[in-house]
Amino acid sequence: MSKVDDLIRDRLSKDGEVLSLKAQFLREVGAKELAENETMKGVRALDLSQNSIGDEGVKAIAESALFVNLRTLNLASNSISDVGAKYLATSKTLNSLRSLQLVVNDISEDGEKILRNSTDLTQLTSLKFRV
């Protein structure tokens, strides 16, 4: 069993809908493992803040069909740039996302504009870039 499996087992809510993995040193590798873990199918709220998952970790999440039910995603403090913002903005699987937090990342005004103008994140009602 991997560290990610242990974290999911220990931190997933009883109903399987909320997972907080704040500051667990997941990095890109951990994000990729999450994106392949079947447990993620039922998760509606995911906190990955302070994990340094970077753009490639964001790509894994944005492209994973397992996150189709995700409504809330916290990616604060994850070393995400405009590249990661574009992965999120063009995601075909995160279209149920309503709330996205990206504070304390490396996203420029251009990256913010890409996300605000996304034609794929149509349910998004809360998009936060600053504290």
C-alpha positions in Angstrom: 0.0 0.0 0.0 1.4 3.4 -1.0 1.6 6.5 1.2 -1.2 8.0 -0.9 -3.4 5.0 -0.2 -2.7 5.4 3.6 -3.5 9.1 3.5 -6.8 8.5 1.7 -7.8 5.8 4.2 -6.9 8.0 7.1 -8.3 11.3 5.8 -11.3 10.5 3.7 -14.7 11.5 5.2 -16.9 8.6 6.3 -19.3 9.3 3.3 -16.3 9.3 0.9 -17.0 12.8 -0.4 -14.4 15.0 1.4 -10.7 14.5 1.3 -8.2 16.9 3.0 -4.6 16.3 2.1 -3.3 19.7 3.1 0.5 19.9 3.5 1.2 16.2 3.0 4.3 16.6 0.7 2.5 14.9 -2.1 4.4 16.7 -4.9 3.8 15.7 -8.6 4.1 12.0 -8.0 1.4 12.0 -5.3 -0.9 14.0 -7.5 -0.5 11.5 -10.3 -1.2 8.6 -7.8 -4.4 10.3 -6.7 -5.5 10.8 -10.3 -5.3 7.0 -10.8 -7.0 6.0 -7.5 -10.5 4.7 -7.9 -11.6 6.2 -4.5 -11.5 9.6 -6.1 -14.7 8.8 -8.1 -16.9 9.7 -5.1 -14.9 12.7 -3.9 -16.7 16.0 -4.2 -14.3 18.2 -2.1 -10.5 17.9 -2.3 -8.0 20.0 -0.5 -4.5 19.6 -1.9 -3.1 22.9 -0.6 0.6 23.2 0.3 1.7 20.1 -1.6 3.9 21.5 -4.4 2.2 19.4 -7.0 3.2 21.8 -9.8 1.9 22.0 -13.3 2.4 18.3 -14.1 0.4 17.3 -10.9 -2.4 19.6 -12.0 -2.3 18.1 -15.5 -2.8 14.6 -14.0 -5.8 15.8 -12.0 -7.3 17.9 -14.9 -7.1 14.9 -17.2 -8.3 12.2 -14.8 -11.8 10.9 -15.4 -12.0 10.0 -11.7 -12.6 13.6 -10.8 -15.9 14.0 -12.6 -17.8 14.5 -9.4 -15.5 17.1 -7.9 -17.2 20.3 -6.9 -14.6 22.0 -4.7 -10.8 22.0 -5.3 -8.2 23.8 -3.2 -4.8 24.0 -4.9 -3.4 26.9 -2.9 0.4 27.0 -2.5 1.3 24.4 -5.1 3.8 26.1 -7.4 1.3 26.2 -10.3 2.0 28.5 -13.2 0.0 29.6 -16.3 0.7 26.2 -17.8 -1.2 24.5 -15.0 -3.9 27.2 -15.2 -4.4 26.2 -18.8 -4.6 22.5 -18.0 -7.4 23.4 -15.5 -9.2 25.7 -17.9 -9.3 23.1 -20.7 -10.2 20.1 -18.5 -13.0 18.0 -19.9 -13.4 16.1 -16.6 -13.6 19.0 -14.1 -16.8 20.4 -15.6 -18.7 19.9 -12.3 -16.3 22.1 -10.4 -17.9 25.0 -8.6 -15.1 26.3 -6.4 -11.4 26.6 -7.3 -8.8 28.1 -5.0 -5.4 29.0 -6.5 -4.0 31.5 -4.0 -0.2 31.7 -3.5 0.8 30.2 -6.9 2.7 31.6 -9.8 -0.3 32.4 -12.0 -0.1 35.7 -13.9 -3.0 37.9 -15.0 -2.9 36.0 -18.3 -3.4 32.7 -16.5 -6.2 34.2 -14.5 -7.9 35.4 -17.7 -7.6 31.9 -19.2 -9.4 30.4 -16.2 -12.0 33.1 -16.0 -12.8 32.7 -19.7 -12.8 28.9 -19.6 -15.6 27.3 -21.8 -15.1 23.9 -20.0 -15.4 25.0 -16.3 -19.0 26.1 -16.9 -20.3 25.4 -13.3 -17.5 27.5 -11.7 -19.0 30.1 -9.4 -16.0 30.8 -7.1 -12.4 31.3 -8.4 -9.9 32.6 -6.0 -6.4 33.8 -6.8 -5.6 36.1 -3.9 -5.8 35.9 -0.1 
